[in-house]
Amino acid sequence: MHGWNGIDSISIDVDFRNARRSPPVTRGGVRRMLQFVIAGLVLGGIYAIASAGLVITYTSSGILNFAFGALAFFIARFYYYLHTQESWAIVPAAVVSIGIAAPALGVLLYAVLFRHLRLSSPLIKVVATIGLLVAIPSLATLIFGNQPIPQAPGLAPEPVRVFRFLGVPVTLDQVIVYICVVLTVVVGALVLRYTDVGLKVRALVDSPAMTNLSGTNPTVVSVGVWAVSTFFAGLAGVLAAPIIGLDPDNFTLLIAASFAAVVAARLRSLPIAVVVALLMGIATSLFQRYLPAASTWTSEIIDAVPFIVIALVLIYNLVRRGRVGDASTWGGALDRAITPQGESRLGGSTSSVVEGASVNLVGRYAGPLFLIVVVASLPLALQGYWVGLTAEAIAYGVIFLSWTIATGEGGMLWLCQITFAGVGALTTAQLANKHGWPVLAAVVAGGLVALIMGIIVGFLSIRLGDLYVALVTLTFGLLMENLVFTLPSFVNQGLGLSLNRPSFAASDAAFSYVCLVAFILVALFIVNFRRSTTGLAVNAARWSEAGAKTSGISVVQMKVISGALAAFIAGIGGGLLALAQTQFLPSEFATFAGVVWLAVLVTVGVRSNAAALVAGLAFVMLPAISQAYLPSWTANVLPVLFGIGAISAAKYPDGVLAEQGRRFRQLLLHLPHAGQDDQQFDDGTTVKLPEVSRGDATSKVAEHVL
């Protein structure tokens, strides 16, 4: 697969049975179990430190930092550079990297980005941190190099000393993790409860607005909180490096697993988060102890433990309380009263929609039609390898249209669209290869299977609130990735699955046109969906749930419809992508690869049909051009740029393409229109006529396409 799909299903494999540099314990079942518990506390301790940083950040700013793992990787890589590559001693390398660079990075990110997100919607906040998640690892590669580092030193001198506790070997690395966890809990509790700084932080959590009125500067407190949070990220990264190596994907999955403790704590309780994190580490270790080592399910279940915990906690809260919304988890009544409602939302602004409705038919459709003509000419103008890339790019465009429905129209951030695409691809392969279905019919069936899954995920997640929707869909994707996509019949001994294209579209050029026709049909469906009664109801629910409910609209039903349609489109796109490649591995549909897809789309425009096609072309063609014609280091520049583009959604929710389209529409609105010259009567009186279509612009909002 081309683009940035090298993110495979990475398992965080901590071999508890052979702890690093620890001799095996052979006497006594209790002692052996104690060894696993102690080893599990290491992983649980890293979870605990990470969850502490996540909880502190969320409670003080309302931002769940999805980039926490990327920050941990960056600091750990900096520590490795100082300690190993520059031969610094452990203490100065740790002080500079964890104690100075990490807090400084947090202050920088707050000054540049996070302080501007205070009044933004949860969607914007999540997308901004996803942009950091995409950009920071590639930035680290540009700075420190791209050499693989499977093992990295921790904070203990090498060779690492081994102690014995109740006859069980414990390494100095493990002891350091335990000490850090105890200090995190004890010092954190004492500071928050008994110091003036802790009082100000708790006041900021309760109400930033009231904190400001009391004479305390919330900005100063927030700067300190972000410095502490990135300190925890750096500490967790350096402690985890000896276990998982310096691989950004492993760090991202490790921190994603820490979300389980944060969700169990309902994003607020630091003690609960730490306790759940420790128990989760112990459970992971004991599962590896007692599950059969020869079973192919063992490693998948172990990797899925944190995500199973997230699913169970969310289902429990949903059944018990009916909703775990994020509306009341940050700030007080005054803060919610001054927070803009219906603005700063991903997927469009009121002004851009009205401007689009004020432009005539040619002004609205000339751009998309021109784009279709250009893309249709690519298979004729290009040759060989590049024609195959064109088919893939258009298939990606179809998948990206699923976010146009879910996020652009429904106002929901679903992070499992790549999973639905994988479901569509696998269903297509199974029906076509094993059951003899016509391959295009199998593609549609794959979309229907994804649609059913989308309905289930929607009903389970939408009532939880915007932030929890992102967490639930991320969890669903990771569970599918670990438990379904790894089945032997899908992996096929590492060879993957192959597909034959229909006979009339066997060539890359012909199949490119099949994908283009599919894209046009889906795009036209989205246009008509926007104009329909259901589409208008979905749009109303996106801008104001309270207002939609007052009008008698079922918000949950409308959002479930949007999510199900998005899953259907993603499933069809996944089947087309599998046909474009003719052979694929399920690991190519890894959940965090979909985060990169989302960053690319948000950069261009998440509510524009044309932007989905442009994003598909950019995602496939730009890396290929970089690989063929530019220096190798430029391959890491593109993820950085797309990450920055996703971050820019905080300022331009429409995306780059839609923003330029808005400015073009503004230009058209100021141009003189035919037939609009001033009218002069026989008596010499001159009447200046108003501009055409201004008066009924608002009534045409539903017809807005780009």
N, C-alpha and C positions, 0 to 999 in steps of 0.2 A: 504494500500500500504506500502511496506517495503522500507527501505533506509531512505533518508531524505525528504520524500514527505509530511511532516507534515505542509508545508507552504501552507495554504489555501488562498482563496480569502479574503483578509483582507480589509474591508472598513474603511477608515479614517472618522469616524462618529463624526463630531463636531455638537452637538445639539445647533444650533443657536437660536432656539425658546426658549430654557431654558438655557441661558448662565450660566456657572458655577458660583454658589453663587450669581446670579443676580435675583432679583424679576422680574416677568413679567410686561411688560408695556401694559396697556389695553386701554389707551386713545389716540385716534387719529391714523389714518392710516399712516400719515407722520411720526409721532414719532415712530410707530412700524417699519416702513421701515428703519428709521434711526438707530434703534437698530440692525437691521440685517446688515446694512452697517458697523456699528462699530464692530460688532462681526466678520464680514467677513474680516475686516482689520487686525484682529489678525492672522487669517490663512494666509492672504496675506502678512503680515509682516514677518511671519516665512518663507514663500516662498521667500520673497525678500532677507532676510539674507542668506538663503541657496544659492540662485542664485548668490548673490554677491561673495560668496566664490568660486562657480563653475566657474564664468566668470574670476575672478582674476587668478585662477589656469590655466585655459585653455589659456588665452591670454599670460601668461608669460612662459608656458612650453609646450603648445600643447597637454596637457593631460586633457581629460574630466573625472573627477574623479567619476566613478560609485560607489566607496566605500564611498562617502561622507555621506550617510545615516548611514552606519555602524560606521563611525567615530563619528557621532553625537550621536548615541546610546551609544557607549563606554564612551564618556565623560559624558553624562547624567546619565549613570549608576554609574560612579565614583562619580559624584556629589551627587546622592542619597545615595551612601554608606557613604560618609563623613557626609552629613547633617542629614540623617534619622537613619542610622544604627550606626554611631559613634557619633551622637548628636552634631556635629559641628554647630556653628552659620552659618547663610546664607552667610554673607560676607566672612569669611575665607574659607568656603567650595567652594564658587564661585570663589574666587581668585585662590585657589589651583587647582581646576579642570579646569575652563575655561581659567584663565589667565596664568597658569604655565603648567599644564599637557597637555592641548590641543596643544599649540605651540611646546612644547617639543616632542610630538608625531609626529607632522608634520616634525620637523627637523630630527627625527630618521628615518621616512619613506623616506625622501629625501636622507639621507645619505646611507641607506641600499638599496633602490629600485629606486626611481624616477630619481636620477641623472644618472643612467645607461640607462634610456629610452629616453634620449634626441634625439638620432638619430634613434630610432626604428620606425617601421611603425605604423600607427594608430591602426592596428589590435593587435599588441603586447601590445601597451599601454592600450587598452581597456581590453584585457584579464588579464593583470597584476592587474588592479584595480578591476576586477571581482574576482580575487583570494583573494584580501583583503576583498571584500564584503562577501565572503563565510567564511573566516577565522576569522575575527574580532569578530562577534557576539558570536561564539562558544568560542573564547578565553576569552571574557568577562564573559561568563557563567562559565568557569573553574575558573576564578579569584574571581568573586563576588557571585557565586551561581546561581541556576536556579529557585528560587521562583518567581511565577507570581506577577507582580506589575501593576495592572490595572490603578492605579492612583498614581501620584508622585507629590511632591510639586515643585513649581516653585521658582522664586526669590523673591516673595512677602511673608511677614510674615503671618502666619495663626493665627486666622481667617483672611481671605483676606478682606481688606477694600473695600468698594463700594462707588464710587463717582457718582455724577449726572452731565451729560453734556447735556444741553438743555432738561432736564427732562428724559434723557435716562441713565440708570444705567451703569457704567463703572467700572470694577474691577481694582485693583492695578496691577494684572497680565497683564491685557490688556494695561494699561498705560505703563508698563515696556517694552512691546513689541513695542509700538509706539515710545518710546524714543530710543530704540535700532535701529529701522529702520531709524529714523531721523539722529542719530549719524553715522550710517553706510554710509548713502548717503553723508551727509555734510562733515564729517571728511575724508571719502574716496576721495571725489572730491577735497577737499583742499590739501590733501597730494599728490595726483597724479598730480595736476596741478601746485602747487606753491612751492613745496619743492624739495630739491636736491634728496631725496630718490625717490620721485615720478618721477623725470626726469630719474633716472637710471632704474626704473621699466619700464617706457614707452620706453626707449631705448632698454631694453631687449626684450620687446614685438615686436618692429620693426625688430631687428636683433641681436640675441645673439652674432653672430660672430663679427659684427661691434662694439658691446659693449665691447667685449674683446679687440679688437684692439685699442679702445679709452682709455684703461688703467683701466677700471672698471672690477672687477672680477664678471663674471656672476654667479658664484657659490654662492657668498655671497648674491647677490640679490635674487637668487632662494631660498636659505634657508629662507630668510625673507618672501618671498611670500608664501611658504608652511606653515610657522609658522602662518601667518595671515589667510590663508585658513582654517587650522584646528581650529584656534580660532573661526572663523565664524561657523564651523561645531559644535563645542562644545556649542556655544551660541545658535544656532538654536535648538540643541538637548535639552538643559535645558529648553528653552522657550516652546518647543513643548510637553515636558513630561506631564504637567498637562492636556493637551488636549487628547493625544493619548495613555498615559501610557508608560511604559517601555517595549515595545515589539519590537524586532529588525525588524520584518516584517513590522510593521506600519511605522517605521522610514524609511525603504527602500522605501516604497511606497510614503511616504511624499516627500522624496528627488527626487524620480522619477517624481513626479508631478512638482517639481521645474524645471525640465528640460524644461518644456513648456516655461517658461520665458527666459531661456538661449537660446533656439532655436529661439524664437522670436527676441532676440537680436543678432542673427547670431553668437553666442558664444563670442562676443567681447564687446558690449556696456553695461556698467554697469547701466547707467540711464534707458535705455530701459528695461533691465531685471527687475529692481526694479519696474518700473511703471506697466509692464505687470503682475508681481507677485501680486501686490496690487489689480489690476483690476480683476485678476483671483480669488482671495480670495473673493472679493465683489460679483462677479458673482455666485460663488458657494453658498454663503449665500442667495442671492436673489432667486436662483433656488429653494432652500429648502423652501423659504417663499412662492413662488407662485405656485409651482408644487403641484398637489394633494397628500396629505400625505398618502392616502389610496392606491395609485397606487404602484404596485411592481416595476415599471420602475423608480420611483422617486429617490430612493437611488442609483440605478445603473447609472443613468444619472449624478447625483451629483458627484459620485466617478470618472466618466469618463471625467469630464469637462477639467482637465489639458491635458489629452491625446487627446481629441477632438481638443484642441487648438494647440497641436503639429502637428496633422494631417493637420489642416487647414493652418497653417503657412508653412509647407513643401510643400503642394500642391500649395499654392499661389506662393512661390518662384520658384517651378519647372515650373509652367505655365509662370511666368513672365520672368525668367532668363534662364530657361532650365537646370540649374545646380546650386547646392549650394555646390560645392566641398570644401573640406577642404585643398586642396593643397596650397591655397594662404592665408589661415587664420592665419598662424603662421610663423614668421621669414621673412627674406628678400631673395633677389636673391642669395647672398653669402651663406646663410644657406642652401638653397635648392640645391645649387651647390655642397656643401660638404657633403650632406646627402647621404648615400649609397642607391642606387637604386637596388631593387631586392634582397637585403639581409635583415636580421632581420625580415623576414616575417614568420608568423605562417604557419606551414604546411610543412616545409622542407627546406633544404639548398642544394646548388648545389653539394657540396662535398659528402653528404650522398647519393644523387641520383646516382652519378657516381660510388660510391663504390658499391651500390646495383646492378648496371648494370654489374659490373666487376665480380660478383660472379656467379658460375655456377648454373644450375637449382636446384640441391639439396640444395645448400647453401641458395637459395632464398625461397624455398617452404617447407623446412623441418620444420621450426618453426611453420608456420600456420597449416600444416598437423598434427603435434604433438599436437597442441592446440585443434584442432577439435576432435582428438581421446580422449584426456583427458576430454573434455566437454561431448562427447558422452557417456563416461563411468560413468559420475556423476549420472544419473538417476538409473543406475544399482547398484552403490556403496552406494547411500544415501537412506534414508527411510523417509516416511511420510512428515512432514512439509518441510524438506530440498529439497525434490524432487519438490514441488510446487515453492520453491524459485528459483530452477534451471530454470524452465520454464520462470519465470519472468525475471531472469537475461539475458537469451538469447533474450527475447523480447526487453529488454532495449538495448542489443547489436545492434539489428536491427535499433532502433531509433537513436542510436549513429552513425550508418553508414551515417545518413543524414548529420551530420556535416563533415564526411569524404569527402562527395561530395561538400557541400557548402563552407566549410572553408579550408579543406585540398587541394581540387582541385581548387575550384573557388576563393579562397582567400578572401571570404566575411564572416563577422561575423554576422550570423543571430541568433537573440536572441528569435525567436518565434518557434523554432522546437518543443518545448513541446506543443505549441498551435496547430500545425499541427497534432501532435500525438493525442491531445484531439479531434480534428475534425475527425480523422480517427476512434477513439473509439466511438464517438457519432454517426457517420454515420453507423458504423457497427451495433450498438445496434438498431438504428431506422429501418434499412432495414431488419435485421434479426427478430426482435420482432414484428414490426408492419406491415411489408410487406411480410414476409415469405420467404425472400431470404435465400439460403444456406449461412451459416455463413462465409465460406472462400471467397465466391464470394462477400459478403458484406464487408469483409476486403479489397479486391482489390478495390471495389467501394469507400471505405473510402479514400484509397490512391489517387484515381483519383480526388475526391472532393478537397483534400488537394493540389493536383498538380495544379488545376485551381486557387486556392487561391495563391499558390506560384508564378504563372505567373503574377498575378495582383500585388502582393507585389513587385516582382522583377522589373517590368516595372516602378512602382512608386518610387522605392528607389535607384536603382543601379546608375542612372545618378547623384545622389546627392553626391556621394563620400563615401569612406569607413566608416567614422565616422557616417555619417547620415544614412547609411544602418543599423548600429547597433541601432540607435535611432528609425528609422522607424519601424524596426521589433519588437523592444521592445514595441513601442506604439501600433502596431497592436495586439501583444499578450495581452496587458493590456486591450485594447478595447474589444477584444473577450472574455476575462475573465470576464469583468464587464457587457457586454451587451448581450452576447450569452450564455455563459456557465451557467449563472444564470437563464435562462428561466425555468419556472415551470415544463415544460414537461421533461427537462433534470435533474433538481434537484430531482423531484419526492418526494416532501415533506421531503427532507433530506435522503431519502432511497437510492437514486442513481439508477443506471440501472444495470440489470443483463443480462448475456449472457450464452447460452448453447453451449458447445463445440461440434464439429462434433462427431458423434457416434463412429467413428473409433479412435478418440483421446480423449476420455472422461477422461481418467486417467491423472494424472500429468506427469507420465513418458512418456506416448504416446504423449501428447501435447508438452513435451519438445523436442521430436524429430521433431515434426512439425515445431516448432520455429527454431530448428537448421537447418533444410532443407531450411527454408525461409532465414535464415542468410547466408547460403552458396550460395544460388542463388543470393541474393543481392550483396554479396561480389564478386562473379564471374562477375556479371554485371559491378561492379565498375572497376575491373581489365581490362575487355574488353573496357570499356569506356575510360580508360587512354590510351590504345593503339590505339584507333580510331582517325580519323582525327579531330573530334570534341573535343575529350579529349586533343589532342596535342594543339589545338587552345586555349582551356580553360587554359591549363598550361602556354602557352605563354602570355595570357592576365594577368595571376596572377603575373608573374615575371616582366613584363614590358608592361603597357598599351600603352605607346607611341610606343614601338617597334612592338606590335601586330597590332596597327592601320597602321603603316608603311607597314606591310606585307599584308594589306588588310583584316584583321580580324575585325569583328564587336564585340567590347568588350562587349557592352551592350547585344547583342544577346547571346554570349557565357555564360555570367554570368546569364542571365535569364534562360537559359537551365539548368545550374548547380543548381540554386535555385529551379526551378520547379521539377527537379529530386529529390533533397533533400527533398522537401515537400512531394512528392509521397512516398519516403521511410519512412519518419517520420509517415505519415498517416497509412501505412501498419503496422509499428511497434506499433503504438498506438492501432490499432485493435487487434493485437496479444497480447499486454499487457492486454487489457480489457478481452480477452478470458482466459489469464493465471490467472487472478484474479477472473473471473466469475462474479464479482460485483464491481462496481466502482462509484465514485462520480466525476462530472466534476471539482470540486475544487481541485482534485488531480493533475490536469494539470495546476496549477497556474504558471504564467509566471516566477516568480523569483525562483520557484523550478527548472525550466529549466536552470537557471544560475548555480545551483549546479551541474546539470548533465554535463554542459559544463566544469566546473572546474574539474570534475572527468575525463572526456575524455581527456582534454588537459594535465592533469598530466601524463596519460599513453601514449598518442600519437594521434594527431588529423588526421593524414594522413594515418594511418595504419588500414587496415581492422581487423587484429588480435587484435590491441589495442582496437577497439570498443567492441569486445567480452570480452576482459579482463576487460575493464572498466565496462561493464554491470555486470560481476561477482563480481567485487570489490564493486560496488555501492549497490548491494543487499546483498551479503554474509557477508561482513565485519561488517556492523551494526548488522546483525542477530547474528553473532558469538560474537560480543561485548556484546549484550544484554543477550545472553544465558550463556556465560562463564566468562565474565570479569566484574569488578566493573562498576557501573552505570556511573561514571564520564568519563569513556573512550569513551562513545558515542559522547562526544563533541571533543574528540581528532581527530577523523577521518575527520570531516569537516575542522579543522585547517590544517591537513596534506594535504588534497586535495586542499585547498586554497593556501597553500605554493607551491604545485605542479603546480597550474595554474600560480602563480607568476614566477616560474622558467622557464616558456615559454620564458621569456625575454632572457635567456641564452641558453636554449635548446628548440628551436621552434619545434623540432620533438617529444618531450615528452620523458618520462623516458624509455618506452619500445623501442621506435625507436632509442633512443640514445644507449641503450645497444645492440640493433641489429646492429647499425653502428659499434660499437667497435668489435662485433663478426665478422662482415664482414671484418674489417681491419685485424683481426687475420687470417681469412681464406686466405686473399690475400697474406699473408706472409708465408703461409705454402707451402711446395713443392708439386707440382701437378704431378699426374701420367703421365708418358710419356714425362716429361720435363727435364730429365737428360741431362747433357752436351753430345753432339754428338762428338765421336772420330772416325776419318777416318783412313784408312789403313796406311797412311804415318805418323801417330802419331799426326796430327793436331787436336786440340780440339776447338770446336765452342760452345759457351754458348748460348742456345736458349732463346728467350724472354719469359716472362710470358704469359700464354694463356689468351686471351680475353682482354688484356689491350688495344690493338690497336683499337678495335671497341667498347670500353666502351661507348663513347659518343653517338654512333649511337643506343645504346640499352637503352638510358635513358627512353624512353617512356614505356619500359617494366618493369620499376621499380614498385614493388608491396609493399614492406615493407620499 
